């Protein structure tokens, strides 16, 4: 049961649409609503997708929530929701025109994924793109959509590779737009540290453990984290733990003690002390005041 205005999280695995190529789909907003209905999913419910969603708005306005950030997407705006992030559409999809590209982790080749920062951090779009950038991105998206439609007519391995290459071009262009994605200044050390924290934050909160796992010194990880995101390695770990705790407090009915265990604390007292230290609230107080916005 969901209490205190909380909303359940819909864990959303990738299920290919009828006639879709393996690993990637391109749909307009009405098509997204129809796709969701076909899978028995409410498109406006809070979701934790197991796949990437690239949302591009061509006209109108679309409001979304991504984790604990409200986003208003106007003409020319893009939003990238990555696997595991909590995402919800907060306004009617019929009020805007655009496209959504869905693709699985691993669909792109590893070099493209690394260069585009596909699996690193949270992407934040600028509010307005320059005209040239907007035009180039939409041209590439149109080519990707054309190849997607063509696959339905004449499916083949070659067509899948064309889709892969066009998607690669799109995400690389997105990564190149100033402000859309910044390659971590901390370089390979931070990239590996970030990936390790994502996998292990529920098991250990100690920088020394990640340093030993990755073959770096604690000092190296601290410097890399400071250079990349402006905070030390310990704070980076704590912020990831805190984000997951907030997600579970707001969007599940698990007890604070159970949530503490899920994010790596041996008991409720230790978890409450950590949470209060970082938010000035107890988990119970945070949950009591946190409700998810309704759609309008």
C-alpha positions as semicolon CSV with decimal commas, in nm:
position;residue;x (nm);y (nm);z (nm)
1;X;0,000;0,000;0,000
2;X;0,117;0,354;-0,074
3;X;0,081;0,605;0,209
4;X;0,097;0,980;0,267
5;X;0,047;1,078;-0,096
6;X;0,333;0,860;-0,219
7;X;0,313;0,702;-0,560
8;X;0,434;0,359;-0,648
9;X;0,727;0,331;-0,887
10;X;0,659;0,134;-1,203
11;X;0,970;-0,068;-1,279
12;X;0,971;-0,052;-1,657
13;X;1,175;-0,313;-1,842
14;X;1,225;-0,275;-2,214
15;X;0,967;-0,459;-2,421
16;X;1,003;-0,408;-2,793
17;X;0,701;-0,285;-2,981
18;X;0,542;-0,499;-3,251
19;X;0,760;-0,486;-3,560
20;X;1,034;-0,285;-3,385
21;X;1,403;-0,357;-3,448
22;X;1,599;-0,508;-3,159
23;X;1,715;-0,247;-2,910
24;X;1,591;0,087;-3,046
25;X;1,258;0,258;-3,121
26;X;1,158;0,604;-3,243
27;X;0,802;0,719;-3,164
28;X;0,613;1,046;-3,163
29;X;0,418;1,148;-2,851
30;X;0,084;0,994;-2,961
31;X;0,277;0,680;-3,054
32;X;0,434;0,674;-2,707
33;X;0,090;0,685;-2,546
34;X;-0,033;0,406;-2,773
35;X;0,282;0,202;-2,707
36;X;0,232;0,233;-2,331
37;X;-0,133;0,129;-2,359
38;X;-0,030;-0,174;-2,562
39;X;0,192;-0,284;-2,274
40;X;-0,068;-0,207;-2,007
41;X;0,130;0,088;-1,872
42;X;-0,002;0,434;-1,778
43;X;0,240;0,672;-1,955
44;X;0,184;0,935;-1,684
45;X;0,278;0,715;-1,390
46;X;0,613;0,750;-1,217
47;X;0,853;0,510;-1,386
48;X;1,201;0,372;-1,341
49;X;1,285;0,258;-1,696
50;X;1,552;-0,001;-1,761
51;X;1,647;0,173;-2,084
52;X;1,744;0,515;-2,222
53;X;1,481;0,771;-2,324
54;X;1,584;1,065;-2,544
55;X;1,295;1,313;-2,547
56;X;1,297;1,588;-2,809
57;X;1,030;1,861;-2,825
58;X;0,970;2,030;-3,159
59;X;0,676;2,251;-3,063
60;X;0,459;2,318;-2,761
61;X;0,565;2,263;-2,401
62;X;0,616;1,939;-2,211
63;X;0,679;1,922;-1,837
64;X;0,867;1,626;-1,693
65;X;1,015;1,522;-1,362
66;X;1,354;1,350;-1,356
67;X;1,445;1,222;-1,011
68;X;1,392;1,533;-0,797
69;X;1,427;1,790;-1,075
70;X;1,132;1,947;-1,259
71;X;1,202;2,012;-1,628
72;X;1,003;2,226;-1,868
73;X;1,082;2,141;-2,229
74;X;0,997;2,401;-2,491
75;X;1,059;2,398;-2,866
76;X;1,407;2,266;-2,942
77;X;1,461;2,117;-2,595
78;X;1,602;1,771;-2,531
79;X;1,597;1,555;-2,219
80;X;1,788;1,233;-2,163
81;X;1,642;0,997;-1,900
82;X;1,889;0,721;-1,826
83;X;1,817;0,369;-1,697
84;X;1,739;0,369;-1,327
85;X;1,633;0,733;-1,304
86;X;1,282;0,812;-1,184
87;X;1,092;0,980;-1,466
88;X;0,739;1,105;-1,516
89;X;0,551;1,318;-1,769
90;X;0,380;1,597;-1,574
91;X;0,177;1,753;-1,856
92;X;-0,039;1,616;-2,133
93;X;0,169;1,466;-2,411
94;X;-0,083;1,594;-2,664
95;X;0,012;1,952;-2,572
96;X;0,348;1,919;-2,747
97;X;0,491;1,767;-3,062
98;X;0,814;1,576;-3,067
99;X;0,987;1,240;-3,067
100;X;1,111;0,991;-2,812
101;X;1,404;0,759;-2,887
102;X;1,411;0,447;-2,670
103;X;1,725;0,236;-2,670
104;X;1,878;-0,037;-2,461
105;X;2,205;-0,014;-2,271
106;X;2,456;-0,196;-2,490
107;X;2,287;-0,111;-2,819
108;X;2,559;0,141;-2,901
109;X;2,918;0,029;-2,943
110;X;3,147;0,081;-2,644
111;X;3,355;0,355;-2,809
112;X;3,048;0,566;-2,884
113;X;2,908;0,504;-2,536
114;X;3,236;0,616;-2,377
115;X;3,281;0,926;-2,593
116;X;2,920;1,038;-2,555
117;X;2,910;0,972;-2,181
118;X;2,610;0,747;-2,226
119;X;2,651;0,575;-1,889
120;X;2,796;0,862;-1,687
121;X;2,613;1,094;-1,457
122;X;2,297;1,293;-1,506
123;X;2,263;1,487;-1,828
124;X;2,116;1,836;-1,793
125;X;1,999;2,014;-2,110
126;X;2,029;2,387;-2,164
127;X;1,696;2,564;-2,189
128;X;1,757;2,686;-2,546
129;X;1,979;2,548;-2,822
130;X;2,142;2,759;-3,086
131;X;1,957;2,746;-3,419
132;X;2,241;2,562;-3,593
133;X;2,261;2,299;-3,318
134;X;1,885;2,254;-3,317
135;X;1,874;2,213;-3,695
136;X;2,159;1,958;-3,700
137;X;2,008;1,748;-3,421
138;X;1,666;1,737;-3,586
139;X;1,819;1,645;-3,920
140;X;1,993;1,348;-3,758
141;X;1,678;1,251;-3,567
142;X;1,478;1,264;-3,891
143;X;1,732;1,032;-4,056
144;X;1,713;0,796;-3,761
145;X;1,334;0,794;-3,774
146;X;1,344;0,731;-4,150
147;X;1,572;0,432;-4,102
148;X;1,343;0,307;-3,825
149;X;1,039;0,324;-4,054
150;X;1,236;0,157;-4,334
151;X;1,332;-0,133;-4,106
152;X;0,961;-0,212;-4,061
153;X;0,928;-0,237;-4,440
154;X;1,249;-0,428;-4,509
155;X;1,411;-0,562;-4,189
156;X;1,771;-0,674;-4,214
157;X;2,094;-0,686;-4,016
158;X;2,227;-0,406;-4,236
159;X;1,932;-0,187;-4,142
160;X;1,995;-0,251;-3,772
161;X;2,355;-0,138;-3,820
162;X;2,233;0,174;-3,995
163;X;2,009;0,248;-3,696
164;X;2,302;0,191;-3,461
165;X;2,523;0,432;-3,655
166;X;2,256;0,702;-3,683
167;X;2,182;0,677;-3,310
168;X;2,556;0,701;-3,245
169;X;2,570;1,018;-3,456
170;X;2,279;1,163;-3,259
171;X;2,419;1,101;-2,911
172;X;2,766;1,221;-3,016
173;X;2,612;1,542;-3,150
174;X;2,424;1,585;-2,823
175;X;2,744;1,532;-2,627
176;X;2,918;1,799;-2,837
177;X;2,661;2,073;-2,766
178;X;2,816;2,314;-2,510
179;X;2,663;2,257;-2,168
180;X;2,477;1,940;-2,258
181;X;2,744;1,701;-2,143
182;X;3,082;1,766;-1,992
183;X;3,340;1,492;-2,002
184;X;3,466;1,452;-1,646
185;X;3,787;1,649;-1,591
186;X;3,885;1,372;-1,353
187;X;3,935;1,149;-1,658
188;X;3,946;0,771;-1,646
189;X;3,993;0,760;-1,269
190;X;3,665;0,941;-1,205
191;X;3,478;0,751;-1,478
192;X;3,578;0,419;-1,322
193;X;3,506;0,547;-0,971
194;X;3,160;0,669;-1,073
195;X;3,077;0,334;-1,233
196;X;3,199;0,147;-0,925
197;X;2,991;0,365;-0,692
198;X;2,682;0,309;-0,907
199;X;2,730;-0,066;-0,871
200;X;2,841;-0,075;-0,508
201;X;2,695;0,217;-0,312
202;X;2,459;-0,017;-0,126
203;X;2,751;-0,235;-0,014
204;X;3,015;0,017;0,094
205;X;3,038;0,390;0,156
206;X;3,415;0,393;0,211
207;X;3,643;0,563;-0,040
208;X;3,922;0,325;0,063
209;X;3,719;0,026;-0,054
210;X;3,669;0,175;-0,401
211;X;4,036;0,276;-0,416
212;X;4,143;-0,080;-0,340
213;X;3,895;-0,221;-0,592
214;X;4,012;0,010;-0,871
215;X;4,384;0,019;-0,793
216;X;4,399;0,392;-0,709
217;X;4,491;0,575;-0,394
218;X;4,225;0,748;-0,187
219;X;4,399;1,076;-0,268
220;X;4,376;1,011;-0,643
221;X;4,002;0,938;-0,627
222;X;3,943;1,244;-0,410
223;X;4,130;1,469;-0,654
224;X;3,956;1,315;-0,956
225;X;3,614;1,360;-0,798
226;X;3,691;1,718;-0,696
227;X;3,804;1,801;-1,050
228;X;3,505;1,632;-1,215
229;X;3,210;1,732;-0,999
230;X;3,343;1,982;-0,748
231;X;3,331;1,763;-0,439
232;X;3,547;1,498;-0,278
233;X;3,506;1,125;-0,327
234;X;3,333;1,068;0,008
235;X;3,074;1,333;-0,058
236;X;3,016;1,190;-0,407
237;X;2,940;0,850;-0,253
238;X;2,715;1,004;0,012
239;X;2,519;1,202;-0,249
240;X;2,450;0,885;-0,447
241;X;2,335;0,705;-0,132
242;X;2,117;1,002;-0,039
243;X;1,953;1,015;-0,383
244;X;1,852;0,649;-0,362
245;X;1,723;0,693;-0,008
246;X;1,509;0,990;-0,117
247;X;1,373;0,793;-0,412
248;X;1,266;0,509;-0,185
249;X;1,125;0,736;0,087
250;X;0,907;0,935;-0,151
251;X;0,798;0,662;-0,389
252;X;0,766;0,344;-0,180
253;X;0,605;0,249;0,151
254;X;0,917;0,074;0,284
255;X;1,004;0,159;0,642
256;X;1,298;0,389;0,708
257;X;1,483;0,094;0,862
258;X;1,431;-0,116;0,547
259;X;1,543;0,169;0,325
260;X;1,851;0,217;0,541
261;X;1,939;-0,149;0,491
262;X;1,888;-0,119;0,115
263;X;2,136;0,166;0,091
264;X;2,398;0,005;0,313
265;X;2,336;0,103;0,675
266;X;2,344;-0,158;0,954
267;X;2,053;-0,006;1,146
268;X;1,783;0,260;1,149
269;X;1,970;0,481;1,396
270;X;2,280;0,505;1,179
271;X;2,071;0,574;0,869
272;X;1,868;0,844;1,045
273;X;2,186;1,014;1,167
274;X;2,330;1,012;0,813
275;X;2,008;1,142;0,660
276;X;1,967;1,420;0,916
277;X;2,330;1,525;0,872
278;X;2,278;1,576;0,498
279;X;1,921;1,710;0,486
280;X;1,856;1,859;0,833
281;X;1,552;1,629;0,847
282;X;1,481;1,279;0,965
283;X;1,369;1,028;0,700
284;X;1,018;1,041;0,847
285;X;1,005;1,421;0,823
286;X;1,131;1,415;0,464
287;X;0,871;1,155;0,366
288;X;0,587;1,346;0,537
289;X;0,647;1,661;0,334
290;X;0,738;1,497;0,004
291;X;0,461;1,435;-0,246
292;X;0,492;1,394;-0,619
293;X;0,331;1,669;-0,828
294;X;0,003;1,596;-1,000
295;X;-0,031;1,627;-1,377
296;X;-0,214;1,920;-1,528
